[in-house]
Amino acid sequence: MKLFNMAVPKDSISMIFDSTGDVENYNTTIFLHKSKIELAEQNNEFSKHIVLDLDKKNRDEKIIKFMCNQKYGTFLLDFLNADFSTAENAYNTFFVYYGIEGIGSLDDIKRKYPVEYSTRYISAKKFLDYYSIVYELVSIDYIKYQNNLRRTVDFIFNLHEHKGTKNIDKYSKFMAYSSAINLIEQFSSSIRLGIVRNLDKELPNEMSVKQLEKLALDIANKKSLNSIAYVYESTSFFALTYIALNDLIQNTKRNISVCQNCGRYYLQYSGKEIYCELPNQDGSPTCKSYASRKAYDIKIVEDTAELAYKREYQRRMTKVYRASEVVKPMMRMEFNSWKDKARKQLKLYRENKITSEELCNWLDKNK
Ligand SMILES: [Zn+2]
């Protein structure tokens, strides 16, 4: 799914949230400090993403108008999971992806630091000078608002210490909690709302009632996209996170959860997941793939037949490895022939076609 949001704003960021297409789009100005653009999918220019590049040389840094299509919910999760403890951490976990146009307090900034503001994209040094004074100005607000937004999310989705006992709809919980902690009073920014056409295919010039009803049904059944998209433009990331959370609650049935491995917030698909699939900054495997490998290892330790297979495999491999060069080729051939047969037996066992005992017996007889 490709959303095309041409309204490139100045001094702001614009966003589209499309739960049906499982995509969201943002458009803003980015200064490529310590970051670069990569394609998430090869040859798909709509899949441009910002990735951290901490070793990047300063001279490559430049200002770009950046449009990104990412998975629905990413912006809200990035904000919830960001580390706002220092300017550098905040940059590396959040502002590097979304730029600084939505950092907030723009009138204050322009008034207090007019020179820094007007020259902020001229060089990396100017950018950092501007970023550090602005972050100093807003950091306490960010930590407070993030904490309040996290607590709101915890209350709505029964996370952390919140163990909801009553079956209350999420929107009502959202309203109750966000009112109690004055969430919307923590950002004063107004949001500009635009409407753009958003159809995945061209429609014929004239449509019969039958065709129209078919299209309406497709939209209702989410086989076709909503024919319009709302574009929210703002100078406040806070305001946009509020819209994002509201959209998630009103337009989807999906839940936010907390990953049992890394503790980050993530968006569930089925509602049964316990581990996230969020990318890691160091490129290491996701929690979900790590957890399934761990579960597999545990399963093997507890499974005598699997363990017997693994031990015999290791024993034979070590033997080949330790053999003298003269007999090695011969032993390797033997090993390969055993491996093929053993794997067939293991496959039968894993498909429940032979018992654990039968596999162990086979391994014994073929020593
Ligand atoms: Zn995780």
Residues whose N, C-alpha, C, O or C-beta is under 5 A from the ligand:
A	BS01	ZN	C259 N261 C262 G263 C276 C287
